[in-house]
Every structure is written in C-alpha cells, then in structure tokens.
Amino acid sequence: MSPSQIIVLATPVFLALIAIEFVIGLRRGRNTYRLDDAINSVSLGMLSQASAVFTPLLRIGVYTAVYSSLALVPDAGFWTTLPGWLLALLFYDFLYYWNHRLGHTVGIFWATHVVHHQSQDYNLSTALRQPSSYPLLGWVFYLPMALAGVPPLVFVVVGLVDLLYQFWIHTEHVGRLGWFDRVFASPSNHRVHHAVNERYLDKNYGGILILWDRLFGSFQAEDPREPCVYGTRSPLASWDPLWANAEVYWALGQDAWRTRRWADKLRLWFKPPGWRPADVAAHHPKPAFDITAVTPYAPPVARPVAVFAALQFVALLAGVAAFLWQADTAPLAHNIAGFAALLAGLWAVGALLQGRITMGEVLLIECAALSMASATIGWPTVHLVFKPLSMLVALGLVLRAMRAPSARLRGAPWLLAALAASLAGDVFLMLDGLFIPGLAAFLLAHIAYTVLFRQGVPWLANRQALGAVAAVGLGMYAVLWFGGLPTGLRGPVAAYVLAIGLMAAQAMGRASVLRDGPSVMVAVGAACFMASDALLALNRFVSPLPMSAFWVLGSYYAAQCLMVMGVLRGSAPGLTR
C-alpha cells in the first residue's frame, strides 16, 4: 500500500476528529472553526497530497539512490527490529526539528513552510494545511538517514508516524498536560509555535519531542496571561490555494528584482523571513507589525453560497481520494489531467468564498475541467455529458445576467450567438465525420465574438496587436500548408484563421482602449482560443500531439471561461451601457 493510499484511509479518521472537535467547541461555547477557513486549510492539504504524486523522485527516489550507493552501515536487519524502528523514529524527529527550524529562519524555506501557518484559526483542520512545494527542498534534510543506512521503507514509515502524530496537537481544547508538555510536542507547546506574539515567535519546533527545543534553546512555555494570536505577520487575506503557496516566493522574487546589488539578490533568499535589502526597504517600505491591529480575514458569505461551497468541497474531497488511490499506477497523462481538474475546482471554491466569482461560474469552471479531464483520460460517456454541459452552463449565465434588474448588456445577443455556435461546434467535433460542420460553427462563433468586442470601441484599435496576431496567424497557416493540409481545406482554413485572428486582434485592441481587468481577461481568453485552434489544427493535419485533448481542450475552456466571465463583469461602456 502506497503512502497516498494510507493518507486516503486516514482521511475519514481526520474528518471524524475534526467533527468531534467542532461539537466540543460548540458545547463549550468556544467554537474554533469557520467554514471558509476550514475549507481553505483542508483544500491546501488536498492540493499538497495531490501534487506530491508528481514528486516521488524527490520524496523517496533521491533517498533510495543515496541509501543504495553511499550508506555507511547498510544493515537492514537491525532497522526492522524494535530498537531499530525506535532509533529511526528518533533520528527522523531530530532531523525534522532542524528542517522545521530552518523553515522559520531561512527565507526560501519559509516560502515553502508559510502555508502551514497562514490560518488565523487554530484547530485540527489547520494540521491538514500543508504546502505543495515542500518536496522541492524538504528531502535534503533527511539524507543523513540514508547515509546511516536506514532503509527507504523504514524512512517512509517513521516519516508517516511523525507526521500523523502532529495532527492531534493542533487544538485549543486540550490544556496543559504537566510532565507530558516537558517531554513531548503537545497542544500547549504547538499553540505557541503557531502564534505571532513577540515572545512566542519562532519557538517550539519539535515534531514529536519538545526535548530538542529545550536542548537547542528554542523552547517557550505557553503563558495563560498572554493568549496566542495565530497566523503570520504578513496575513494572507485570501482563500486562493494557488496564491497561498506562491505569496512568499512572489514577495522574495519582487525584492530580488528591485534591489540593485547582486549580492542582495542572492542573499535575501537565505536571510531570515522579513529581511529586506536596504534600498528595497527604503523605496518599498512595509508597515511594522502591530499585534493589536490583527483582525481575522472574513469576507462576507451568504448562507446559500456557504452551503453550495460546502457541497462542492465534499465532492472535491471525494475526487481527491479517488485520484490518490490510483495515482501511483495511473499513466502520467491521466494524473496530469486529473490534477488539473481538481486544482481548477479547488481554486473555484476558494474564489467563490472570497466573492471573486459566482456559483454559476464555479459550475462553468468545474464542467469545463471535467470535460477536459474525461477526454484526456478516456471516459467517453463522461465527456459526452460535460462537453455540451459546459456551454449550456455558460448560456445559462448569460441569460441570468440579462434577466437581472440592473442588466445593461447591450452586446448580450452576440455573446449568446457565440456560445450557441460554440455549443454546436463542440457537438459536431465529438461526432465522427463532422469536422467541417464543426469548423463552420466555430467560424460563426468567432464572427459573433468579434462583433461583440466591437461594441463601444473602434475597430482594431491596437495596431501592434494586429501585427502580432497577423504574424502568428500567417506563420501557423504556413506550418499547416507545408505540413500536409489537404488541398480542399486550404480555403476554409484560411477563412478560419482570418476570423480567429480578427477576433483576437479586436479583443486586444479593446483591452488597450478600456484598460480594465475584465477587458484584459477577454483579451487573454481570445489569445487562448487562438492557441487552442492552432493546437487542434497541428494535431489533426501535421503531427499527433502528446496529450492533445489536454492541451486543446484546456486552452479552449480557458478561453471560453475568461471571455464569458470577462464580458459579464466588464465595465466597458459598450457592454454595460
């Protein structure tokens, strides 16, 4: 049984304990849960486990290679005895202490570890909040065990034991435990670790034993007179799982770009978190941390939205469990497609709770993701459902927007026409022998989109964009011509390239005139549509592409989602007048 399958089997236990803690909190009148924060924390754990499927080489492969070739005492017999298992667990916990400690004191390691600390709540769901980028660097710390001859199987098992132990210490409902607190990592000790109070900051790193902290001077007892304040000193203020994993990397990258000294560009990655080059701190100052100003991030969420988000989250939890159960034996293409679909769903639920998208847009994104994944994996029945359903949901979004009391979408009929033609094209392309009708349907869709993007702005307002699109279109047509495009299709394909190029150029020109976020979304969507059609043509007429369904449909649905959502929330005078 793989570690991923063990996590799947342990998940119901985690969820049951979370439910018990929630009930205890309600009965004590001290609930420590918020739905949006808990969903975000567990989603990040789901994303971490799903992404780990792609890093077995770093998680265990390097360790196994070092063990096989460089182990000083390769005595597997000793390590599988009871004293050997206990010594391996002690060895792992010691290395975990230093891994954890450097995760708080070195910038690049903090960029990975910060995910676990972003929650401003402290409960068992926080324990599941794990980073996705940990395998990129975390493996380095455990190579001494490989050198010492600890077999890979023993290493994996004691690592799981160390990780699972730490689940129960993420709670506020277990108080001080006397002598236990002096020896082991405990809820009291770990509450201190998660706090941003000055006296608690960067303390109590131990995984199982708190003795390491006492030995190396990083221990701090919890003081009941100073309650812990949780989170980070630069609050995440987002439910976006992608941004949660990227925020510190992005901040470090920005400072590395801004500083003039080359030594500082390198140094800041290895300095403690919060360190900034003098020139960057002077020109881009950040306010000093004030613990009295800390407030929970809590964007308003209507009850129907909360219920819908919870249901979507449960479905995604089941999807991640199914994904992890078969991931170790599934082809790479299937894992990539499944992961992409799950990632899209997790992002959409976070964006919904944050008020960035609507429930209908969540359904659009999820249907599109399932259509792409089912085509890539080879689930024809599922694909036959979700491919047309995606455009039907998009049509429903537009019709609902038109019926809203404040509806002012002057270009809505053209958007409906574009989506209806896209739906027809999708259906034709799913059926054998209807490629030409499908091409004609999408040609009509591009024409409708082009007229839509003309509303309220000049024709082809950005000449540079027009030139770039024309160059790309001509280049692609030349590749198709010399790559084997049938003679009878050269004229229709030329007309199609002209239509999609005109649509993309008009969308880009519109964005250069309006200069707002929604119009940029539309322009990016138009570019994605152009890329999707290019990939489809290359795959059909030049050479089969690996994972063609993933690339073609992925870019196609990115285009449709961006354009529909951009138009519906756009502030362009021609579309909202």
N, C-alpha and C positions, 0 to 999 in steps of 0.2 A: 504494500500500500504506500502510495506516494505521500509526501508532506502535504501537498494540496488536498488530497482526499482526507487526510487526518483533520485538516482545518475545516473541511466541509462537515465531517461528522461531529466536530466540536462546536460548530456554529449554533445548533439548537440549544446546547447547554449554555453558551454565552447569552443567547437571547432570553432563555428562561431566567437566568440570573439577573439580567437587566430588568425583566418584568418584575421579579421579586423585589429588587431594589426600588423600583418605581412605586410599587404598592406600599412598601415600608415607608418610603418618603411621604406618601400621601397620608398614611395613618399617623405618622408622627407630626404632620403639619409642616414638614420641611422637605418639599419636593425639590430635587436637584436636576430635574430634566426639563428641557424644552424640546418640542418636536423637531423644529428646524435644525437646532444644533446637534441633536442626536442623529438625525438623518445624515447630516453632513459628516459627522465623525465616522459612522458606520460605512458610509459611502466611500470615504477615503481608505478605510480598511479593505473594503471590497476591491477598490481600484488597485491597492497595493498588492493584494494577493493575485489578482488577475494579471497585472503587469509582470509579476515575478515568474510567470510561465515562460517569459522570453529571456530570462537571465540565468538558466541553470549552469551555464559555463562559469559565471562569476560566483553564483551562490555555492556551488559544490565542485564544479569542474576544475578550477584552479587549485582548490584544496586537495582534490584527489590526485592531481598531477604532482603537486609538491610532496604529498604523502608517498606516492609510488616511487619517486626518484630521489628524494632527499631526506626521508625520515631517518632520524638518528637511531631510534630504537623501535623498529617495526615489529613489535611483539603484540600481535592482535589477541593472543590468548589472554594476556593479563588484563587488557582493557575491557574484556567482556566478563570479567569476574566482578563481584560486588564491590571490592575495594577499587577496581579499575573504573567502574562506572562512577563511583562517588568522586574519585580523583579527577576524572574527566569533567564532571559537572562543576567541581570547584575550580578547575583550570579555566573552563569556559566562563564562569561567573567573574573570575578575576580579569580576564581579557575584556569581558563585556563592560566592566567598570571603567576601564581606560577608554574603550570605544565610546562609551556614553559621556565620559568626562570631556574628551576631545570634541565630542559632538556639541558641547556647550561653550567651548573655549577657542575653537578654530572656525573661522568664517565659513569655509566651504563645507565643513562637516555640519555646522549649524544649519546651512541651507537645506540639507537633507533632513536633519532631525526636527526642525522647527514645526513640521506638520503635526507632530505628536503633542505639541504644546499650544496650538492655536486656539483650542476651545476655551471659552471663558467659563464653562461649567466643568465640574469635576464629578464624574460618575463612571460606571462600568462601560458606557459607550465610548468614553474618552480612551479607554485602554485599547479599543479596536482602531483608533485613529492612527494610522501608520503611513509613513512616506512611501512613495513609489520609486524614488531614486536611490533608496538605501543600498541595493545590491551593487551599484556602480562603484562604491568605495568601501562599504562595510566589510567585505571579505578580507581586506588586508589585515585587519586586527586579529584574525583567528589563525593565521598561518603558523604561529608558534606551536599550535596544537598539532598541525600536520608534521612539522619538523620533529616534534616529540614522539611521533608515531601513533597518535590517536587515530584509529580507523575512521574513514568517512561516515560509516553507519553510526558509530558511537557519537561522532561530532554532531550529526544531524539530530539524533535523539536527544542529546543533552541540550542542544540549542532549543529544541521544541519545549523541553521541560522548563528551561529558564524563561522562555517567552510566555508559556501558559501560566507559570507561577505569578507573573506580574499582572495578570488580569484582575485578580481579586483585590489588589491593593489600591485600585482606583475607585475609592468610595469615601464619602463623608459620613457614612452611617456606622462606621466602626471606629471607636475612640482609641485612646491609648491602651497598650497591651502589656505594660510593665516590662518584665525581663525580655520578652519577645522583641520589643522595639529596640533593645540594646544590641541584639544579635542579627536580626533579620530585617530586610526591607518590609515595611508594614504600611497600612493605610496612613497612619500618622506621619511616618517618615516620608512617604511619597507625596503626601499633600504639600509638604514643604518644598519638595523638588519642583512641583508644578506652579509654585507661587512666584509672583513678581515683586513681592515685598523686598526691600533692600536687604534685610537681614537673612532672608531665605534664598536669595538669588544664587543660582549655581551651587546647590548643595544636594547631598544625598543621592548619589548616582547609582548606588548598588542595585543589582537586579534581584538577587535572592538574599545575599548577605549585606547588611549595612556595616559589617566589620571593616570592609575596605575603606569606607568613608572615615571611620574612626581612626584607621591606621594611617591614612594619607591626608588627613586634615580637612576633609570636605563635609564633615557631619554638622548638622544643625537640628536640634530638637524643636518640635512644634510648641509654640507658646500660645496657650489658650487666650491670653490677653491681646494677641495680635492675630486676628483671623487671616487666613490665606486669601489673597486675591489672585485669581487664575488668569491664564492667557499668556500673551507675550507683550513686551514693552512697545512693540510696533504692531498694534492689533491688525488682524487680517481683514476684518469688516467685509466678509464675503462668504457666500455659500458655494462658490465655484471650486470644484475639486482640482481643476487644472491650475487655477491661479494659486490655490493653497500650496501646491507642490512647486510652483515656479517663483513665488514672490521674492524670496531672498536671493535666489540666483539672479533674478532680474535686477534687484537693487545692487548687488555686487557688480554685475555687468555694467550698469549705468555709471557707477562710481569709477570703475576701471576705465571706461571710455572717457569720462570727464577729466580725470586727473592728468596732469601734464607729465609727471615724472614716470619713466618706465619702471623704475624700481617699485613705485607705489602701485602701479597697475598689477604687479605680481604680488606684492606684499599684502594687499588688503584681503586676498583670498585665504591667507593663513594667519591673519591677525584675529583677535577676539571679536565676536559679533559687536557691532556698534562702532568699531574703529573706522575712521574715515580719513583719507589724506587731507592735509591742512587746506590745500587750495579748493578741494571739493566742499569741505565743511564751511569754508568762508563764502563761497558763491552759491551753494545749495544747502543752506542750514536746515536742520530739523529741530522742532521744539523739544525741550528737555522733558523727560518722562515725569509725569505727575500722577502719583497713585490715587490722589483724591479726585482726579478728573476721569478715572476709568469708569466707563459705562458699558453694559452689555450690548453687543450688536444684536438688534432685534427689529428688523424691518417688519412692518405690519403684514399679517397674513390673514385673509378672510377664511372663515371656517370651511366653506366648500373647497377652497384651494388647498387647505391643510389636509382635508380628507382625501382629495384627489392625489396629492403628493404622497401621502402615506400608502395609498393603494399602488401607485406606480413604484414606490420604493420596495414594497413587498414583492412585486413582480420582478424587479431588477435583482433582488436578493436571490430569488429562485433561479434567475438566469445566470447569475454568477456561480451559484452552487453547481448547476449543470455544466457550465463552462469548465470549472476547476476539476470536476470529477473525471472528465475525459481529455483534459488538455495535454497530459503527458504522452498520450498515444495518438492524438489527432495530428493531421498534417499541418504544417506551419501556416499555409494559406487559410485553413479553416480557423485556426487560432487568431490570426490577424483580423479576419472578418468578424469573428465573434467578439473579440476585444473591442474593436472599433464600434460595434453596435452597442455594447454595454457602456462604453465611455460616453457615447452620444446621449444615451438615456440618463446616466448619472449627471452629466452636465446639465441636461434639460431640467431635471428635477431641482437641482440647485438653483438654476436661473429662475425657475418658477417661484420658489420660496423667496427669492431675492426681489421679485417683482419685475424681472427683466423681460420675461416672456409670459404668454398666456397659456391656459390649459390646452386650448386648441393647437397652439404652436408646439407644445410638448408632444401631442399626438402626431402632428405632422413629422416632427423630427424622429419619433420612435418608429412610425410606419416606414419612413424612408430608410432608416437604419436597418430595419428588419428585411426590407426588400433587397437592399444591397447584400446583407449577410446571407440571406437564403439563396440568392443567385450564386454567390461565391462558394458556399458550402455544398450546394447541390440539393436543395429542398424545393423541388418544383411546385408542389402543392402550396407551400407557404408563400413562395414567390408569386404565384398566380393570385393570391389574396392581397398581399401587401403592396404590390406594384401599382395596380389601379387604385387601391385604397388611399395611397399617398396623395395622389392628385385629387381624389374625391374630398379628402380632408382639406386640402388647400382651397378647393372650390367652396367648401362649407365655410371656411374662414372669411373668404371674400364676401360671400352672401350675408354672413352675420354682420360684417363690418358695414355693409350697405344698409342694413336694417337698423343700425344704431341711430338713436335720436340725433346725434351730432354728426352723422355721416355726411362727408363732403367730398367723396372720392369721384371727381369728375371723370377720371380715366378708368373707373372700375369695369365698364363693359369690355374694354380692351384687355384688361387683366383676366377677366372671365374667359374671353375668347382664347387667350394664350394658354390658359390652364386646360380648357376643354380640348384644344388641339394637342396639347402635350399628353393628355389622357388618351386620346385616340392614337397618338404615336406610340405610347407605351404598349397599348393593347396590340397594335399591329406588329410591333417588334418582338412581342412574345410568341407570335404565331409564325409557323413556317411559311415561307413563300410570300410574305407581305412586307418585305423590306422597303420596296418602292413606295407603297402607300404610307408606311411609317415615315419615310423621308419627306414625303409631301406634307404629312400632318405637322411635322416639326418645322418645316419651312413656313407653314402658316402661323405656327406659334411664334417663330422669330419675327415675322412681319407684325403680328399683333403686339408683341413686346416692344418693337421699335416704335410703333405709333404711340404706345403708352408712354414711352420715355421721351417722346417729343412734346408732350403736354406741358405748356408753360415755359419751355426753354427753346433756344434756337436749334436748328439742325446742325449736328456735328460741330459743336462749339469748341472742341479742343482739337486743333489741327495736329498736334504732336501725337495725341492718342490715335487719331485717324491714321496717321502714317505708320505708327507701330502696329496697329491691327492689320492694316493692308499688307505690311511686310510679312507678318506671321501668316496671314491667310494665303498669300501668294506662295510662300515657302511650303506651307502644308499641301497646297494643291499640286505643286511641283513634285513633292515627295510621292503623292498619290499617283500622279500621271506616270512617273517613271517607275513606280513600284508595282504597277500591274492593274491600275484602274481600268475596268472594261470600257471599250470604246463607246458603247451605248449609254454609259453613265457619266461620261465626261461633261456633257452639257448640264444635266440635272445637278451633278455635284458642284459644278462651277456656280450655278444659281444659288445653291445651298450655302456655299462658302461666302458668297457675296451677301446673302441675307444675314447670316450669323455675324459676319464681320461688321455689317452696318449696325446691327443691334448692339454689339459690344462697344463700338465707337460712339454711338449715341448715348449709351449708358455712362460711359466715361466722360463724355462731354457734359452731360447733365450734372455729374458729380463735380466737375470743375466749375460749373456755374453756381450750383446751390451750396456747395462746400459744407455739407452737414453729414452726420453719421449715417442716416438712412440712405442717402443717395450714394454714399461710398459703399454701403452694403450691397446695393443694387449693382453698382459697377463691378464689384468683386464677383458677385453672382454671375453677371454676364460673361466675365472672363472665365469663370469655372465652366459655364455652358460651352464656351468655345473650346476649352481644353477637353471636355467630355466628348464632344463631337469629333475632335481630332483623334482622340484615342480610339473611339469606335471605328473610325474610318481606317486607321492604321491596322487595327486588329482584323478588320474584315478584308481589306484589299491588299495590304502589304505583307504583314507577318503577324502570326498569332502572338499576343502579348501574354506573359505570365500573369495570372490573377486578373485577367482582363475585366471580368464582371466587377471586381472590387474597385478598380481604377475608373472604369467607365461610369458605373452607377454611383460610386462615391462622389465623383466630381459633378455628376448630373444632379444628384439630390442636394448637394451643397449649393449648386446654382439655383435650383427652384426654391429652396428654403430661404436663401439670402434675398432673392428678388421679391418673393411674396412678402416676407416679413419686413423687408426694407420699404416696400411700397405702402404697406398698411400702416406703418408707424412714421411714414415720411412727413416732413414739414414743407415739402415743395409746394409753392403756390398753385402750380398747375394740377396737382393731385389732391389737394385738400381744400381748394377754394370752394 
